[in-house]
Amino acid sequence: MPGPDLLARYLNVYLHARQMCSLERPWGLGEDGLDELWARLAGTLVHDDPRRLNSAIARELSEPERARIAETFAPLIFALPLRSYPAELRGARAGPWLVFRLRHTNPRAASLDGEQAPQPCLALPSSAAPPRKTGEKNGAEHVGHLPAALTPALARYLRRVLRCPDNRRSCSAVVSSGGRRRRVRVTLLANDRGVVIKFLERLPSPLD
């Protein structure tokens, strides 16, 4: 199993939040407009079959519904609590999963790669933190996984929000989450195989 099931964990938190009154719910959870979508996904998780879940998302959900799921999980991916920089988060298809692995990279190489000009700023919510990572022998850590059928929707969302033109596969940006500002470089892998996010450095917060 490639780390925690991020969708299952999110659905558990979401369903728990729905039992709270609106004033008690964590920010960004318990949105009434998504109840039907999350309930359908929760039903597929009962069978504990990743291939069945992946097939259901690919065939039974509409493109706008897959886009809403991508919009929910993209901020959580960028909100990873990093201990040091630079770091590389690689999300790549592996069977029915989109598997996310985190590893720390060579500072000199990341510095040279990150010398980019004007960058858009992407503000992200900070209410939900991703699960802890599990170690791997090759120096990478499993962050978790999502159904592979969400990969194209995630790529389209990142391209749109980061204002990355269709004729480019990489773009740089400054993201803000939980009071942290990071300079990142996002590369979309060919043929909807996944995404690579290089966290190049932490920047001073406007509140510092």
C-alpha angles and dihedrals in degrees: 000000000000099000129289122347099245095192093051092048092049093049091051091053092044095051090048090050091053088064091060126082115259093258093054099048118107113253112275096017129103098031107172094216092064099047095100093048095049091045091055091050092047088055092056092048091061090076092056091218113134093194092052091048092048091050092048092052092047097046109024103039122075122235092254089053092051088048091055090053091050090050089054098050103037093074091050090054092053092045094067110142102238123196096198142007145274103038134162124217112195121191111189136164116259112173109300093350139079097215122203120207126180126204135164115244140205109289094214094051093047091049092054092044092049099057096115133143131233111000132192119241119233117196114206133189117252104198098104125050123203118247122269117277128246121223129248130198095238093062096261123112127216109238093180142268144265129197109285091231088073093063098093092046091050091049092050091049094051092046091052099043095042091045093234111168119236091245092060131069098192134051138166127229145162112240126195125204133155093351092308123115119199133183109223140176117214122200122187112212119230122263093021091289094143144274139283120210118191113199098207103178146334115253128208114272119237086238094057 
